[in-house]
């Protein structure tokens, strides 16, 4: 993992959307971070989140397996306020009762042997400490398209993983407008009084697997997703949140 990120370290920050201010405020509020709380950022990269954490705590660590990422992070830390470590997470010694918050932003999915890592995190956390994971999730990029897939899964229906032919056939057949599949699709999410999503999932589940999606007489229901679907966000997130940052909540529920 480290060598791959070493190759893109210089350009890494420019490939990411800005960290929403709401995300930063939520971290401080939800975990009640104080200056004496010890915090560690796993897979910190160039320190985008790590520097934010240093606003709330005087004891912040950032570790990453990429040597070049850590070098960039250290070069930006002019006041030497953060303890940086070039070490793979699986080789890191968390100690016992050591941290008030262990956090990983869009990196956890890259770590090997997550079950073992969770055990080490549990040992390293202080009583009433927190493990916060911002999982790398496809919903931020194409929320409407992937909400449908998630609904199918919630029904226990068979659905191929993203990228397989059946998914492509389905979305091609229903001809969802391109604007609803863009990175700014969060702006189209509105609370409605009625949702057809369950009807859609139930109906499509009855279609013979050999049938083409184009043959469905009710693909118009799918198109109604463009304006008629219900999206609930937790109150902690919706308060003061901009449409741009809604996708970071990862809380699309029906």
Helices and strands as residue ranges (DSSP letters): H 2-8, G 9-11, G 13-15, H 21-31, E 38-42, H 48-53, E 59-64, H 67-76, E 82-86, G 89-91, E 99-105, G 108-110, H 114-124, E 125-134, G 138-140, H 143-154, H 165-174, G 178-181, G 185-188, H 197-205, G 213-215, H 219-223, G 224-226, H 235-238, G 243-249
